[in-house]
Each structure stands twice: as structure tokens, then as C-alpha cells.
């Protein structure tokens, strides 16, 4: 009950029954009843915050694990060339080795130019047709372009582009002189099968040698292709023929991403192990304990993650120590970069087999990813279960605090009213006593 509600409390008892006494009694009860609950709520909050930190560290580790489970990171290739007749793009499928590619001739488009020139905007003043044939065999196409007497040279170009299914590209070129504008026809694709034949009421002249296939030699084998971009020659390699000449191509494994990824994984793993340890340890010398000291869920999560890694064996029986990962006494891992790189150079497939598994399963990182899911995400996961328990405890403690506070407030509200009643009685008794004393004093004075 707030001070001032019963404003006369303590007057009748001359301070014997006052708000100060009620406040002192309530403060003592608060310390013994409410404060312990508040301490438990604070501890629960700290545990929730720490568990959130640990869960985020587990998620960070999982991010590195997923990245290191990608097969492309183990098969990445680095390509270099000596010569500029060809450019090369490689994927993880490309085999390491040295290749030679010599370009004899590039694939070309067929180009034809109208024999006559025309004014740019004037009508042709003569109707006619133009038949354009392109391709051969099953891929042969024939297009007939109808031209009216009101069409200008611009209109003819537009009709060709709109009615040849993208096979032929028409444009205008200004060659100078009277009626300088000529139509230029160009096959959309290169290759010998894309020569254009023009018939009808318009004559065209051949420009250059016409459409030709690319001719080149790859490691001693003569090859032709209709285009200068060749992606069906060697698995995992795309060649773009640039000009005539010879180029030497070297493909080798690119370990940069893999080594960097392993360093990030070890860093993330060690951070998690250290935080798990700090959360559960007891320092006997300082008599201090981690927030989860003795907590079986945290210990279980730490053990499951460690076992997923250290209990993995390669098909040949090797453990992680054979790949530059050494377990330390405190549970962290020491990454020997030079040993790891040497193993990659010696037997890159064994590295992939250990960390990814021979079939993309049962490797160290596959096991880790599955374990992390089990402890963090699955409905029965130890970290998820612990989080739920802490949430339930928080709700229970808050309800307990509210109920205890209400009982305490009600108790001292009743006490204040009782004190007020007692104070009133005492005031009356004091008043009566004062009156009686005055009467006695008056009687004694009269006798004297």
C-alpha cells in the first residue's frame, strides 16, 4: 500500500505503527521471497542469450560445412594458355593436362551485297519477288519476299528481317556515289551449311569466300566445326577460336578455394569448441562455473559434433590426421596447411573421398552436416530441446514472480489497514488516558 493512502497512520500510536515499519517488513520479505525468483529469471535470461550465441556458432559452422561439401570446390581447375589463337573456359569436369590447339581457319558467315544501289527513301517503282535459300538437307529453308512498287530500299530490308525466321540478317550500307545504298545479306550463323542463295528479280554479288566451317587441329587430330565456339570437343572445356595460329593450353587443379575453405572451417570449428568448453567448465581455483556447467545437452552437442569428425574414416582407413587436421588436447583442431596441400598434390581424390565420401555421402562434412541438423533443427535436437526448456522455465518463473508479488502486496495492504485500525484504537485510549490523568490532577489540586 503506497504511503499517504492512510495519511494518519502512526499519529495515534505516536510512530509505533508507521509506514516505515511496514516498508521495513516488506523489504525483508521481498529479499527473501521475490529476490530469489528475480535471480533465477536473470540467470535464465543469461542462459538463453548464451544458448543463442552457441546456436549461431553452430549455424556458422554449418555454413562452412555446406560450402566444403560442394564437389566443385574439390575439382576446380586453373587454366593457362601460351598463345592467343584461342581462349578457354573450364569447369570442374575438365581433366588436368596440357593440350595443343592450332587454328587453320575460322568459321565465317556468308555475306552478299546487292548488285545495284538505291536511293534511301525513294520507291523502287517496280514490283517483284526475292527468294532466299539457306541451309542444306533437313535444315534447308526457303523464304520468298514479295516487293511492291511503292516499297523503298528500307522497306525491303525490313521485310527480309521479318520473314526469314532469324536465319538471315539484312542491313544497308552506303558505298558512295549515285544511289549509294546497297542491301547486305548475312547468314545469322557461321558454317558451310549457312550459305545464302538469292534468286528472283534482284541480283546479289558474293562478298568474301562465303560461309565456311572452322578448321583446326587438336592434339594432332584435324577437326571442323560450324562455329568458332566449341563446347563439344573435351568434357568440361569450352574453346573460342580467335584467329589463326597455335596455342598451348595447360589445365591443373585449383586448390585455392579448397585450402581457404578448410582454414575457415577449422576457425569456425575451434570457436565453437572453445565456447562449448567455456560454457560447461568449472574453475576449481577461482570457484567459478560456466552458465551450462553440468548441462548434459551442451556436453552432448559438443560430443556429437566432435565424433562426427574424428570418427570418420576414408575408404582406405585414414582419419583426419592424414589430411593435415590434428586434434588437440582441448578439443580444437590444428590445421597443417602444408600437409593438406601435399596430400592434395599427391592424391586429390582421396581428399574428396574423405571429406565428401565416395558417393557424396558418409564423408566427414556430410556426417557433420547431418549431425548439426540433428542437434539444432530436428524436433528432438538437444539444442532445440534446451531452448524450449529455457523458454518454459522463463514463463514459469515470470508467473511465479507475479503471483508472489501479488501475495506480498495483498499481505501488506491488509497489514496497513490493520495498523490503521490499531492506531485509531490506541489514539482513543491515549485520549481517554489523557482525560483521566487531567481529572486526577484536578482532584489532587483541589484537595491541596
DOLOLO-138821 format. One line per 10 residues: number of its first residue (from 1); their letters; for each residue x, y, z of C-alpha. Coordinates in nm, 3 decimals, padded with zeros to 5 digits, always signed. Example, Ala and Ser with C-alpha at 12.3 -4.5 7.8 and 13.67 -1.06 7.14 Angstrom:
<romars>
1	as	+01.230/-00.450/+00.780; +01.367/-00.106/+00.714
</romars>
This chain:
<romars>
1	xxxxxxxxxx	+00.000/+00.000/+00.000; +00.160/+00.333/-00.103; +00.240/+00.586/+00.169; -00.024/+00.851/+00.213; -00.324/+00.629/+00.147; -00.391/+00.617/+00.518; -00.247/+00.959/+00.590; -00.291/+00.949/+00.971; -00.115/+00.615/+01.022; +00.124/+00.641/+01.318
11	xxxxxxxxxx	-00.028/+00.954/+01.473; -00.236/+00.770/+01.729; +00.046/+00.532/+01.823; +00.299/+00.816/+01.819; +00.501/+00.642/+01.547; +00.487/+00.293/+01.693; +00.271/+00.174/+01.398; +00.402/+00.356/+01.086; +00.471/+00.311/+00.717; +00.840/+00.291/+00.795
21	xxxxxxxxxx	+00.778/-00.028/+00.990; +00.560/-00.169/+00.708; +00.823/-00.079/+00.447; +01.098/-00.243/+00.651; +00.897/-00.560/+00.693; +00.803/-00.564/+00.321; +01.163/-00.506/+00.215; +01.274/-00.803/+00.425; +01.006/-01.025/+00.271; +01.093/-00.902/-00.080
31	xxxxxxxxxx	+01.456/-01.002/-00.028; +01.363/-01.346/+00.099; +01.071/-01.420/-00.139; +01.089/-01.208/-00.458; +01.462/-01.155/-00.499; +01.545/-01.529/-00.533; +01.289/-01.557/-00.813; +01.433/-01.249/-00.985; +01.780/-01.402/-00.961; +01.652/-01.717/-01.129
41	xxxxxxxxxx	+01.489/-01.510/-01.405; +01.815/-01.322/-01.463; +02.011/-01.648/-01.478; +01.758/-01.795/-01.720; +01.790/-01.486/-01.943; +02.168/-01.514/-01.945; +02.141/-01.882/-02.036; +01.902/-01.803/-02.321; +02.138/-01.536/-02.453; +02.436/-01.773/-02.430
51	xxxxxxxxxx	+02.243/-02.054/-02.597; +02.154/-01.815/-02.878; +02.526/-01.737/-02.921; +02.613/-02.107/-02.930; +02.334/-02.180/-03.178; +02.461/-01.904/-03.407; +02.811/-02.053/-03.389; +02.667/-02.391/-03.485; +02.492/-02.224/-03.781; +02.818/-02.056/-03.883
61	xxxxxxxxxx	+02.996/-02.390/-03.872; +02.719/-02.542/-04.083; +02.767/-02.270/-04.344; +03.133/-02.367/-04.379; +03.045/-02.738/-04.382; +02.789/-02.695/-04.661; +03.038/-02.493/-04.867; +03.301/-02.765/-04.822; +03.051/-03.034/-04.927; +03.028/-02.889/-05.279
71	xxxxxxxxxx	+03.206/-03.124/-05.522; +03.312/-02.834/-05.745; +03.542/-02.697/-05.475; +03.747/-03.019/-05.490; +03.754/-03.029/-05.871; +03.810/-02.662/-05.953; +04.056/-02.609/-06.235; +04.305/-02.338/-06.321; +04.373/-02.280/-06.690; +04.663/-02.101/-06.856
81	xxxxxxxxxx	+04.747/-02.055/-07.225; +05.062/-01.990/-07.429; +04.943/-01.828/-07.749; +04.640/-01.619/-07.842; +04.467/-01.810/-08.119; +04.210/-01.950/-07.878; +04.056/-01.862/-07.539; +03.944/-02.134/-07.299; +03.685/-02.170/-07.023; +03.695/-02.475/-06.795
91	xxxxxxxxxx	+03.462/-02.631/-06.542; +03.527/-02.883/-06.265; +03.478/-03.166/-06.517; +03.790/-03.075/-06.715; +04.084/-03.314/-06.679; +04.420/-03.179/-06.578; +04.676/-03.189/-06.857; +04.841/-02.998/-07.142; +04.674/-02.963/-07.481; +04.766/-02.806/-07.814
101	xxxxxxxxxx	+04.516/-02.641/-08.044; +04.615/-02.493/-08.383; +04.359/-02.289/-08.576; +04.388/-02.322/-08.956; +04.084/-02.109/-09.043; +03.794/-01.954/-08.855; +03.431/-02.027/-08.924; +03.272/-01.746/-09.131; +02.930/-01.609/-09.223; +02.804/-01.588/-09.578
111	xxxxxxxxxx	+02.776/-01.224/-09.692; +02.616/-01.096/-10.011; +02.568/-00.743/-10.139; +02.305/-00.622/-10.385; +02.449/-00.565/-10.733; +02.255/-00.239/-10.769; +02.246/+00.068/-10.550; +01.937/+00.262/-10.450; +01.823/+00.591/-10.307; +01.746/+00.569/-09.935
121	xxxxxxxxxx	+01.382/+00.685/-09.924; +01.256/+00.655/-10.281; +01.018/+00.387/-10.403; +01.169/+00.117/-10.622; +00.898/+00.173/-10.890; +00.879/-00.194/-10.974; +00.713/-00.493/-10.810; +00.891/-00.826/-10.784; +00.998/-01.115/-10.564; +01.316/-01.225/-10.393
131	xxxxxxxxxx	+01.372/-01.588/-10.296; +01.633/-01.660/-10.030; +01.754/-02.015/-09.968; +01.980/-02.108/-09.680; +02.097/-02.431/-09.520; +02.109/-02.783/-09.658; +01.936/-03.118/-09.615; +01.673/-03.130/-09.341; +01.782/-02.785/-09.222; +01.728/-02.617/-09.559
141	xxxxxxxxxx	+01.499/-02.312/-09.554; +01.347/-02.111/-09.837; +01.189/-01.767/-09.799; +01.006/-01.565/-10.065; +00.990/-01.189/-10.017; +00.717/-01.003/-10.209; +00.813/-00.647/-10.300; +00.564/-00.383/-10.418; +00.628/-00.086/-10.643; +00.584/+00.152/-10.350
151	xxxxxxxxxx	+00.849/-00.014/-10.134; +01.172/+00.173/-10.068; +01.503/+00.001/-10.005; +01.437/+00.043/-09.629; +01.108/-00.145/-09.667; +01.281/-00.432/-09.846; +01.537/-00.469/-09.565; +01.257/-00.468/-09.308; +01.063/-00.739/-09.495; +01.371/-00.961/-09.520
161	xxxxxxxxxx	+01.440/-00.935/-09.146; +01.076/-01.002/-09.057; +01.028/-01.301/-09.289; +01.343/-01.514/-09.267; +01.298/-01.661/-08.916; +01.618/-01.500/-08.793; +01.826/-01.707/-09.036; +01.929/-01.409/-09.250; +02.016/-01.060/-09.134; +01.962/-00.772/-09.379
171	xxxxxxxxxx	+02.111/-00.426/-09.348; +02.202/-00.123/-09.560; +02.545/+00.008/-09.645; +02.637/+00.338/-09.809; +02.913/+00.278/-10.065; +02.907/+00.633/-10.205; +02.824/+00.773/-10.545; +02.484/+00.796/-10.711; +02.220/+00.573/-10.550; +02.473/+00.464/-10.285
181	xxxxxxxxxx	+02.261/+00.237/-10.068; +02.314/-00.138/-10.112; +02.142/-00.427/-09.932; +02.377/-00.655/-09.738; +02.261/-01.008/-09.654; +02.444/-01.201/-09.381; +02.381/-01.550/-09.251; +02.298/-01.538/-08.882; +02.515/-01.843/-08.820; +02.863/-01.936/-08.941
191	xxxxxxxxxx	+02.949/-02.263/-09.112; +02.945/-02.413/-09.460; +02.579/-02.513/-09.431; +02.472/-02.149/-09.399; +02.546/-02.018/-09.749; +02.271/-01.800/-09.894; +02.133/-01.838/-10.246; +01.938/-01.544/-10.392; +01.702/-01.578/-10.691; +01.420/-01.375/-10.839
201	xxxxxxxxxx	+01.407/-01.015/-10.955; +01.710/-00.890/-10.760; +02.077/-00.971/-10.817; +02.340/-01.003/-10.544; +02.720/-01.037/-10.554; +02.924/-01.263/-10.326; +03.134/-01.087/-10.062; +03.435/-01.286/-09.946; +03.460/-01.662/-09.965; +03.117/-01.734/-09.827
211	xxxxxxxxxx	+03.022/-01.936/-09.518; +03.295/-02.177/-09.409; +03.348/-02.419/-09.124; +03.624/-02.364/-08.871; +03.923/-02.588/-08.932; +04.166/-02.665/-08.650; +04.392/-02.935/-08.513; +04.357/-03.055/-08.154; +04.642/-03.266/-08.019; +04.719/-03.392/-08.369
221	xxxxxxxxxx	+04.359/-03.456/-08.474; +04.208/-03.250/-08.759; +03.864/-03.119/-08.668; +03.596/-02.899/-08.828; +03.310/-02.716/-08.658; +03.044/-02.482/-08.798; +03.115/-02.219/-08.532; +03.412/-02.062/-08.357; +03.278/-02.150/-08.011; +03.343/-02.518/-07.949
231	xxxxxxxxxx	+03.191/-02.675/-07.636; +03.160/-03.038/-07.750; +03.525/-03.126/-07.802; +03.651/-03.205/-07.449; +03.430/-03.256/-07.143; +03.444/-02.954/-06.916; +03.621/-02.726/-07.165; +03.486/-02.458/-07.400; +03.716/-02.318/-07.670; +03.662/-01.991/-07.854
241	xxxxxxxxxx	+03.868/-01.973/-08.172; +04.006/-01.621/-08.204; +04.244/-01.626/-08.501; +04.479/-01.850/-08.697; +04.774/-01.985/-08.501; +04.881/-02.233/-08.235; +04.808/-02.221/-07.862; +04.924/-02.448/-07.578; +04.667/-02.498/-07.301; +04.751/-02.617/-06.950
251	xxxxxxxxxx	+04.478/-02.730/-06.708; +04.561/-02.807/-06.347; +04.379/-02.835/-06.019; +04.300/-02.504/-05.847; +04.332/-02.565/-05.473; +04.293/-02.203/-05.362; +03.923/-02.225/-05.272; +03.965/-02.562/-05.105; +04.256/-02.454/-04.885; +04.088/-02.125/-04.793
261	xxxxxxxxxx	+03.765/-02.308/-04.717; +03.944/-02.556/-04.492; +04.103/-02.271/-04.295; +03.761/-02.107/-04.247; +03.609/-02.438/-04.140; +03.881/-02.502/-03.878; +03.847/-02.147/-03.745; +03.470/-02.184/-03.711; +03.502/-02.532/-03.558; +03.758/-02.419/-03.298
271	xxxxxxxxxx	+03.549/-02.116/-03.200; +03.250/-02.341/-03.136; +03.453/-02.596/-02.937; +03.604/-02.322/-02.720; +03.266/-02.163/-02.648; +03.111/-02.500/-02.564; +03.400/-02.563/-02.324; +03.374/-02.221/-02.158; +03.000/-02.270/-02.109; +03.032/-02.604/-01.931
281	xxxxxxxxxx	+03.360/-02.590/-01.738; +03.416/-02.539/-01.365; +03.723/-02.348/-01.247; +03.818/-02.502/-00.914; +04.087/-02.244/-00.838; +03.857/-01.946/-00.892; +03.541/-02.130/-00.786; +03.361/-02.014/-01.099; +03.142/-02.207/-01.339; +03.012/-02.162/-01.692
291	xxxxxxxxxx	+02.643/-02.093/-01.742; +02.585/-02.451/-01.857; +02.824/-02.623/-01.617; +02.695/-02.977/-01.575; +02.438/-02.937/-01.854; +02.409/-03.266/-02.040; +02.253/-03.112/-02.354; +02.550/-02.885/-02.422; +02.801/-03.161/-02.348; +02.608/-03.397/-02.576
301	xxxxxxxxxx	+02.604/-03.144/-02.863; +02.979/-03.086/-02.830; +03.050/-03.460/-02.827; +02.828/-03.532/-03.128; +02.999/-03.266/-03.339; +03.347/-03.385/-03.238; +03.266/-03.751/-03.303; +03.122/-03.677/-03.648; +03.464/-03.551/-03.750; +03.716/-03.762/-03.562
311	xxxxxxxxxx	+03.536/-04.094/-03.616; +03.523/-04.054/-03.995; +03.746/-04.290/-04.191; +03.838/-04.281/-04.558; +03.777/-04.592/-04.773; +04.141/-04.684/-04.708; +04.103/-04.640/-04.331; +04.270/-04.299/-04.297; +04.148/-04.049/-04.037; +04.161/-03.670/-04.048
321	xxxxxxxxxx	+04.523/-03.665/-03.929; +04.630/-03.796/-04.270; +04.488/-03.482/-04.426; +04.654/-03.220/-04.208; +04.390/-03.196/-03.933; +04.526/-03.280/-03.587; +04.302/-03.298/-03.279; +04.442/-03.105/-02.979; +04.401/-03.192/-02.612; +04.148/-02.912/-02.562
331	xxxxxxxxxx	+03.930/-03.050/-02.844; +04.029/-02.790/-03.103; +04.192/-02.875/-03.437; +04.533/-02.773/-03.562; +04.533/-02.727/-03.940; +04.867/-02.810/-04.104; +04.828/-02.628/-04.432; +05.146/-02.767/-04.592; +05.045/-03.127/-04.513; +04.699/-03.066/-04.656
341	xxxxxxxxxx	+04.839/-02.915/-04.976; +05.088/-03.201/-05.011; +04.803/-03.453/-04.985; +04.607/-03.261/-05.247; +04.902/-03.276/-05.482; +04.971/-03.643/-05.411; +04.617/-03.781/-05.422; +04.338/-03.522/-05.466; +04.071/-03.791/-05.500; +04.149/-03.929/-05.153
351	xxxxxxxxxx	+04.091/-03.582/-05.007; +03.749/-03.558/-05.169; +03.665/-03.916/-05.066; +03.743/-03.843/-04.701; +03.561/-03.512/-04.669; +03.270/-03.576/-04.911; +03.256/-03.954/-04.921; +03.298/-04.169/-05.228; +02.933/-04.127/-05.325; +02.877/-03.777/-05.190
361	xxxxxxxxxx	+02.772/-03.933/-04.858; +02.940/-04.059/-04.541; +03.229/-03.817/-04.571; +03.337/-03.603/-04.275; +03.142/-03.299/-04.390; +02.831/-03.498/-04.481; +02.835/-03.651/-04.133; +02.886/-03.309/-03.974; +02.601/-03.154/-04.170; +02.368/-03.436/-04.064
371	xxxxxxxxxx	+02.482/-03.408/-03.702; +02.427/-03.032/-03.694; +02.076/-03.083/-03.826; +02.011/-03.342/-03.555; +02.122/-03.120/-03.266; +01.994/-02.784/-03.391; +01.698/-02.825/-03.626; +01.524/-03.158/-03.571; +01.229/-03.159/-03.332; +01.422/-03.377/-03.085
381	xxxxxxxxxx	+01.752/-03.190/-03.125; +01.937/-03.129/-02.798; +01.985/-02.756/-02.858; +01.628/-02.708/-02.973; +01.500/-02.903/-02.672; +01.720/-02.698/-02.438; +01.588/-02.375/-02.588; +01.230/-02.491/-02.530; +01.308/-02.587/-02.170; +01.457/-02.244/-02.104
391	xxxxxxxxxx	+01.153/-02.075/-02.260; +00.922/-02.285/-02.045; +01.129/-02.201/-01.734; +01.114/-01.830/-01.819; +00.733/-01.841/-01.844; +00.704/-02.039/-01.520; +00.937/-01.804/-01.328; +00.758/-01.493/-01.453; +00.425/-01.638/-01.345; +00.578/-01.735/-01.011
401	xxxxxxxxxx	+00.715/-01.383/-00.963; +00.381/-01.219/-01.043; +00.194/-01.449/-00.803; +00.446/-01.398/-00.521; +00.444/-01.021/-00.570; +00.064/-01.013/-00.559; +00.058/-01.218/-00.239; +00.315/-00.984/-00.084; +00.128/-00.671/-00.193; -00.201/-00.811/-00.061
411	xxxxxxxxxx	-00.039/-00.908/+00.272; +00.098/-00.560/+00.336; -00.216/-00.388/+00.216; -00.407/-00.583/+00.481; -00.135/-00.507/+00.738; -00.158/-00.134/+00.663; -00.534/-00.138/+00.720; -00.488/-00.333/+01.045; -00.220/-00.089/+01.160; -00.459/+00.197/+01.086
421	xxxxxxxxxx	-00.731/+00.030/+01.293; -00.489/-00.040/+01.580; -00.360/+00.315/+01.559; -00.714/+00.451/+01.590; -00.780/+00.237/+01.900; -00.452/+00.345/+02.053; -00.538/+00.709/+01.979; -00.870/+00.674/+02.161; -00.706/+00.501/+02.455; -00.440/+00.771/+02.468
431	xxxxxxxxxx	-00.710/+01.037/+02.456; -00.906/+00.870/+02.735; -00.589/+00.830/+02.938; -00.507/+01.196/+02.895; -00.858/+01.292/+03.008; -00.838/+01.064/+03.314; -00.498/+01.200/+03.400; -00.630/+01.557/+03.382; -00.923/+01.472/+03.610; -00.694/+01.308/+03.866
441	xxxxxxxx	-00.459/+01.605/+03.856; -00.755/+01.845/+03.905; -00.886/+01.640/+04.203; -00.548/+01.636/+04.370; -00.509/+02.006/+04.318; -00.850/+02.074/+04.479; -00.760/+01.875/+04.795; -00.439/+02.066/+04.835
</romars>
